[in-house]
Amino acid sequence: MGSGGRGFCPSRAESRGARPSVDEVVLSMIAGADVKGELEGQRGVALVVVLTAVAVLSVAVAEFSYNTKINVGMTQHAQKEVQAYFAARSGIMLALFTLEAKEVVDKVIGMYASFLGGINTQQIEIWRAIEPLCQGFSTGKFSLYGMDLMDFHGVDGLGMPEGMEFSCKVDLEDGKINLNGVKNAGDKQSLYTQLRGLFMQQFASDLYNENERKVDEVIAAIIDWADPDDNKTQVEQGIVIESQGGAGEGGGRYSKFGYKVKNAKYDTVEEVRYVDGVTEGIYCLLKDKVTVYNTEKLNVNSADLEVVKGLVCAHLADAGKLLCNPQLRASGMPAPIDIVGEYFEMCRMVKNKLFTPPFSSAKQFTGFFGKLSAFLGEELPLDTASLEKKVGTHGRVWRVSATGKAGNVERTITAVLDTSTGKISYWRE
C-alpha cells in the first residue's frame, strides 16, 4: 500500500483543516466592526430624516389647520353679514312702506283701536309707531299702547330666525333748521332768526365770548355759502342784507382757506364745516339740529328743545334779553325760558308716548306759552303772528335707519324719504 495509499487517506492535520493565522483573525474582526458601525450610522440618519419630516409636516398641518379655521370663520362671518344685511333691509322697507302707505296703516290700526275705546286714528302719528312695529315683525309679537295684541311666534313668515333680529329708528327732518332755505330775502331772514336763536343759547360760552358781532358774522357766512348769488351776505342790526363783492376781498375766496364760496345748496350737513368762522364747537352744536333736505316750516312737535327755545326767544319783544338771559345759564341758574322748556318737553313726552302730535297747529303751539304765564308770574311778550309763520306741526321728510343683527354681526341701512315727492333723497348701506 505504500505512498499511493497515503494519497487517499489524508493526515490528521489535513483532516482538521488549516488553522487561520493571527493576521487573518484581526482582519476579520475589523471587517465585522465596520459593518456594524455602518449599520448603526444608517439607523441614526434615518431617525434624523424621520424627525425632520415629522417636524415639517407638523408645521404644515398647523398652518393648514389655522388657514382652514380662518377660512371657515370668514365664511361664517360672510354668511352672517348677508343675513344681517337682509334683516336691515327688511326693517328699512317696512318703515318706508309704513310712511308711504299711511292710509292702509290707519285702517289696520283702526281695527284694533276699536278695542281700546274707539281711538281717533287720525290723531295718531303713524311714524312714531314704526319702531314698535319693526320690533313686532322681528320678534313675531305685536303690542299697542303696552297691550299685547298678537303673538305670531313660530308662524312661518313672521318673526326672525333664532339669533337674528332687526330694529328701526325714525327721525323727522322737518324738526331741524333747513340750511338750504335761502330762496329769497324772507327765507334768509327766517334762517337767520332760527340760527341766531339757537346760537344765543350758547352766547355766554366759549363759542362766542359774548360777541354778538361774531354770532352775526358766522350766520351770515352760513347763509352766504348756500345762496346762489355772488353778493356777500351781511347782517346789520338784525337784518340780513346783500352787498357787492362776494365773500370778501380776493375774488370771492376765503382769505383763510383759499377756496371759493360754493353759492349753491348744501349737499350734506358736514359741508357746513367749510364755512368761514364755523369752528369745531359750532359744528358740534349744529350737526344734529340742522338739515339740508326739502323741508318747509320747522316742525315743533319733533324739533330739538334748544331749537324751539331759541326760536321762541328770537320772537320775544326784547329778543329774549331778559327771559332768555344766557348769563344766567352760564352762572348755573336756569333762565325763565329754561323753565318754560321743561313744561314744553313734558307735554311733548306724554303726547309722543301715545303716538299723538303734541300740537295740531301753529296757533295751538303759540297758545301753549300763553297758558304758562300763570306759572311764571308774568306774561311772555311773544310775537305770535310772526312766530306762527315760521313753525308747523306736520312732517314730510323722514330719516329712517334700520339695523340688522345676525349673531355678533350688524349691518345698518339709512334712508331719507321725501313723502311730498315719494322719492328717496338719500340711501346709505
C-alpha positions in Angstrom: 0.0 0.0 0.0 3.0 2.5 0.3 2.8 6.0 -0.7 0.0 5.6 -3.0 -2.4 4.7 -0.2 -1.4 7.9 1.7 -2.8 9.9 -1.2 -6.3 8.6 -0.5 -6.1 8.8 3.3 -5.4 12.4 4.5 -3.3 13.0 7.5 -4.7 14.2 10.9 -3.5 17.7 10.3 -5.1 17.8 6.9 -8.4 16.4 8.2 -8.7 19.2 10.9 -8.2 21.9 8.3 -5.6 24.7 8.3 -5.5 27.0 11.4 -6.0 30.7 10.5 -3.2 33.0 11.2 -3.3 35.9 13.7 -3.4 38.4 10.9 -6.5 36.8 9.4 -8.3 36.8 12.7 -7.6 40.5 13.3 -8.7 41.4 9.8 -11.9 39.6 10.1 -12.7 41.3 13.4 -12.0 44.7 11.9 -14.3 43.9 9.0 -17.1 42.9 11.3 -16.8 46.1 13.3 -17.0 48.2 10.2 -20.2 46.5 9.1 -21.8 47.0 12.5 -20.8 50.7 12.6 -22.2 51.3 9.1 -25.5 49.8 10.1 -25.7 51.9 13.3 -24.8 55.0 11.3 -27.6 54.3 8.8 -30.1 54.0 11.6 -29.1 57.4 13.0 -29.5 59.1 9.7 -32.9 57.5 9.2 -34.0 58.8 12.6 -32.9 62.3 11.8 -34.8 62.2 8.5 -37.9 60.9 10.1 -37.8 63.6 12.9 -37.2 66.3 10.3 -40.1 65.1 8.2 -42.4 64.9 11.2 -41.4 68.5 12.2 -42.0 69.8 8.7 -45.4 68.0 8.5 -46.4 69.3 11.9 -45.8 72.9 10.8 -47.6 72.3 7.5 -50.6 70.7 9.3 -50.7 73.5 11.9 -50.6 76.1 9.1 -53.3 74.2 7.2 -55.4 73.9 10.3 -55.0 77.7 11.0 -55.8 78.7 7.5 -58.8 76.4 7.5 -60.0 77.9 10.7 -59.7 81.4 9.3 -61.5 80.5 6.1 -64.3 78.8 8.0 -64.6 81.9 10.2 -64.6 84.2 7.2 -67.3 82.1 5.6 -69.4 82.1 8.7 -68.9 85.9 9.0 -69.8 86.5 5.4 -72.9 84.4 5.8 -73.9 86.3 8.9 -73.1 89.6 7.2 -75.5 88.7 4.4 -78.2 87.7 6.9 -77.7 90.9 8.8 -77.9 93.0 5.6 -81.2 91.5 4.5 -82.5 91.8 8.1 -81.7 95.5 8.0 -83.2 95.7 4.5 -86.4 94.2 5.8 -86.6 96.8 8.5 -85.9 99.7 6.2 -88.5 98.5 3.6 -91.1 98.0 6.4 -90.5 101.5 7.7 -90.6 103.1 4.2 -93.8 101.2 3.4 -95.5 102.4 6.6 -94.6 106.1 5.8 -95.8 105.8 2.2 -98.9 103.9 2.9 -100.3 105.8 5.9 -103.9 105.2 4.8 -103.5 101.5 4.8 -101.8 101.5 8.1 -104.6 103.7 9.5 -107.1 101.1 8.7 -105.1 98.3 10.3 -104.6 100.2 13.5 -108.2 101.4 13.4 -109.3 97.8 13.6 -107.6 97.3 16.9 -108.2 100.8 18.1 -111.9 99.9 18.4 -111.0 97.6 21.3 -109.4 100.5 23.1 -112.5 102.7 23.3 -112.6 104.0 19.7 -109.4 106.0 19.5 -109.3 108.5 16.7 -106.6 107.2 14.4 -106.4 110.5 12.5 -104.7 111.9 15.6 -102.1 109.1 15.6 -98.7 109.9 14.2 -98.1 106.6 12.5 -94.4 107.3 12.0 -93.9 107.2 15.8 -95.3 103.6 15.8 -92.7 102.4 13.3 -90.2 101.4 15.9 -92.5 99.1 17.9 -93.9 97.9 14.5 -90.4 96.8 13.4 -89.9 95.1 16.8 -93.2 93.2 16.3 -92.2 91.9 12.8 -88.8 91.0 14.2 -90.0 89.1 17.2 -93.4 88.0 15.9 -95.2 89.7 18.9 -97.2 92.8 18.4 -98.4 95.2 21.1 -100.1 98.6 21.1 -100.1 101.1 24.0 -98.5 98.5 26.2 -101.2 95.8 25.4 -100.3 92.5 23.8 -102.4 92.2 20.6 -101.0 89.3 18.6 -98.4 86.6 19.0 -97.2 85.0 15.8 -94.1 83.4 17.3 -93.4 80.2 15.4 -95.6 81.2 12.4 -93.8 80.9 9.1 -93.1 84.3 7.5 -93.3 86.3 10.7 -90.5 86.8 13.2 -86.8 86.4 12.5 -85.0 83.1 13.0 -83.1 82.5 16.3 -80.0 84.6 16.5 -81.3 87.2 14.1 -83.3 90.4 14.6 -83.7 94.0 13.2 -84.7 97.3 14.7 -85.8 100.7 13.2 -85.3 104.3 14.2 -87.2 107.2 12.6 -86.4 110.9 12.9 -88.2 113.8 11.3 -86.0 116.1 9.3 -88.7 118.7 9.4 -87.8 119.2 13.1 -84.4 120.6 12.1 -83.3 124.0 10.8 -83.1 124.0 7.0 -79.7 125.3 5.9 -80.9 125.5 2.2 -83.9 127.7 3.0 -82.4 130.8 1.2 -84.6 131.2 -1.8 -85.4 134.8 -1.1 -84.8 137.6 1.4 -87.7 136.4 3.6 -86.3 132.9 3.8 -82.8 134.2 4.6 -84.2 136.4 7.4 -86.1 133.4 8.8 -83.0 131.2 8.7 -81.1 134.0 10.4 -83.7 134.2 13.1 -83.7 130.4 13.8 -79.9 130.2 13.8 -79.4 133.3 16.0 -82.0 132.0 18.5 -80.0 128.7 18.7 -76.6 130.4 18.9 -77.7 132.9 21.6 -78.5 129.9 23.9 -74.7 129.5 24.0 -73.9 133.2 23.9 -72.0 133.2 27.2 -70.0 130.1 26.4 -66.5 129.9 24.8 -68.1 129.7 21.3 -68.7 133.4 21.1 -67.3 135.0 24.3 -70.4 137.3 24.3 -69.5 138.8 21.0 -72.8 139.4 19.1 -71.0 140.6 16.1 -69.2 137.3 15.8 -72.6 135.5 16.0 -74.0 137.5 13.1 -70.8 137.0 11.0 -71.0 133.3 11.4 -74.7 133.2 10.5 -74.1 135.4 7.5 -71.3 133.2 6.3 -73.6 130.1 6.6 -76.3 131.8 4.6 -73.8 133.2 2.0 -72.5 129.7 1.3 -75.9 128.4 0.2 -77.4 131.4 -1.6 -77.0 131.4 -5.4 -75.8 135.0 -5.9 -72.3 136.3 -5.8 -73.1 139.0 -3.3 -71.8 138.9 0.2 -74.4 138.3 2.9 -74.2 140.6 5.9 -76.3 141.3 9.0 -76.9 144.8 10.0 -78.9 145.4 13.2 -80.6 142.0 12.9 -81.5 142.5 9.2 -80.0 140.2 6.5 -78.7 142.3 3.6 -76.6 141.7 0.4 -73.6 143.7 -0.6 -71.4 143.6 -3.7 -68.1 141.7 -3.7 -68.9 138.1 -2.8 -67.3 136.6 0.2 -65.0 139.4 1.0 -62.0 140.6 -1.0 -59.8 138.3 -3.2 -62.2 137.3 -5.9 -64.8 135.6 -3.7 -62.2 133.5 -1.9 -61.9 133.0 1.8 -58.5 134.5 2.7 -58.1 132.0 5.5 -58.7 128.8 3.4 -58.1 129.8 -0.2 -61.2 128.4 -1.8 -64.4 130.0 -3.2 -67.8 130.2 -1.6 -70.0 127.5 -3.1 -73.0 129.7 -3.8 -75.2 126.6 -4.1 -77.2 124.4 -1.7 -75.5 122.3 0.9 -75.2 118.6 -0.1 -74.6 117.4 3.4 -74.6 118.8 6.9 -70.9 118.1 7.2 -70.3 120.7 4.4 -71.0 123.5 6.9 -67.5 122.8 8.3 -66.1 124.5 5.2 -67.8 127.8 6.1 -65.6 130.6 7.3 -66.0 131.1 11.1 -67.5 127.7 11.8 -65.3 126.1 14.5 -65.5 122.5 15.7 -67.6 123.7 18.7 -70.1 125.5 16.4 -70.3 122.5 14.1 -71.0 120.1 17.1 -73.7 122.5 18.2 -75.3 122.5 14.7 -74.9 119.0 13.3 -77.9 117.3 15.0 -80.1 120.4 14.7 -79.9 121.3 11.0 -80.8 119.6 7.8 -80.2 120.0 4.0 -83.3 118.3 2.8 -86.5 119.7 1.3 -88.3 120.8 4.4 -90.5 123.8 4.9 -91.6 125.1 8.3 -89.9 123.9 11.5 -92.0 121.1 13.0 -92.2 122.0 16.7 -93.6 118.5 17.5 -90.2 116.9 16.9 -87.7 119.8 16.9 -84.8 119.8 19.4 -85.7 121.6 22.6 -82.8 124.1 22.2 -84.0 125.0 18.7 -87.6 125.6 20.0 -86.3 127.7 22.9 -84.1 129.7 20.6 -86.9 130.3 18.1 -89.2 131.5 20.9 -86.5 133.7 22.4 -85.9 135.3 19.0 -89.6 136.3 18.8 -89.9 137.9 22.2 -90.3 141.6 22.4 -86.9 142.2 23.9 -85.3 139.5 21.7 -85.0 137.3 24.8 -82.5 139.5 26.7 -84.5 139.1 29.9 -86.4 135.8 29.7 -83.6 134.1 27.8 -80.6 135.6 29.5 -77.6 133.4 28.7 -75.6 134.8 31.5 -78.0 133.1 34.0 -77.3 129.8 32.4 -73.6 130.4 32.4 -73.7 131.1 36.1 -75.6 127.8 36.7 -79.0 129.3 37.2 -82.0 128.5 34.9 -83.3 131.3 32.7 -87.1 131.7 32.6 -87.1 130.1 29.1 -85.5 127.0 30.6 -88.4 126.6 33.0 -90.8 127.1 30.1 -88.8 124.5 28.1 -89.3 121.9 30.9 -93.1 122.2 30.8 -93.0 122.1 27.0 -90.9 119.0 26.9 -93.1 117.3 29.5 -96.1 117.9 27.3 -94.4 116.5 24.2 -93.2 113.5 26.0 -96.7 112.5 27.2 -98.2 113.0 23.8 -95.4 111.2 22.0 -95.9 108.1 24.2 -99.4 108.0 22.9 -98.3 108.4 19.3 -100.2 111.6 19.1 -99.0 115.1 18.0 -98.3 117.5 20.9 -99.7 120.3 18.8 -102.0 120.1 15.9 -101.5 123.7 14.6 -99.1 126.6 14.9 -101.7 128.6 16.8 -102.0 125.8 19.4 -98.2 125.9 19.8 -98.1 129.7 20.5 -101.1 129.4 22.7 -99.2 127.0 24.9 -96.9 129.7 26.1 -99.8 132.0 26.9 -101.0 129.3 29.3 -97.7 129.3 31.1 -97.9 132.9 32.2 -99.6 131.8 35.4 -96.7 129.6 36.3 -94.1 132.2 35.5 -95.9 135.0 37.3 -95.6 137.2 34.2 -96.8 137.2 30.6 -94.5 136.2 27.8 -94.2 139.2 25.4 -94.3 136.8 22.4 -94.8 138.0 18.8 -97.2 135.2 18.0 -98.1 136.4 14.5 -94.5 136.3 13.3 -93.8 133.0 15.1 -96.8 131.2 13.6 -95.5 131.9 10.1 -92.2 130.0 10.8 -93.5 126.9 12.6 -95.5 123.9 11.5 -96.8 120.7 13.1 -96.6 118.2 10.2 -93.7 116.4 8.6 -92.9 115.2 5.2 -89.2 114.3 5.2 -88.1 111.4 7.4 -84.7 109.8 8.1 -85.0 106.1 8.7 -82.3 103.8 10.0 -82.6 100.1 10.2 -80.1 97.8 11.9 -80.0 94.1 11.3 -78.2 91.6 13.5 -77.1 88.1 12.9 -75.0 86.7 15.8 -72.4 89.3 16.6 -72.6 90.9 13.1 -74.5 94.1 12.5 -75.4 96.0 9.3 -77.2 99.4 9.2 -79.0 101.0 6.3 -80.1 104.6 6.4 -82.5 106.3 4.0 -84.2 109.7 3.8 -87.7 109.7 2.3 -89.5 112.8 1.0 -93.2 111.9 1.1 -94.1 115.1 -0.8 -92.4 113.7 -3.9 -92.4 110.0 -3.0 -88.6 109.9 -3.7 -85.7 108.6 -1.6 -83.4 111.6 -1.2 -80.6 109.6 0.5 -79.6 106.0 0.7 -76.5 104.5 2.5 -75.7 100.9 3.3 
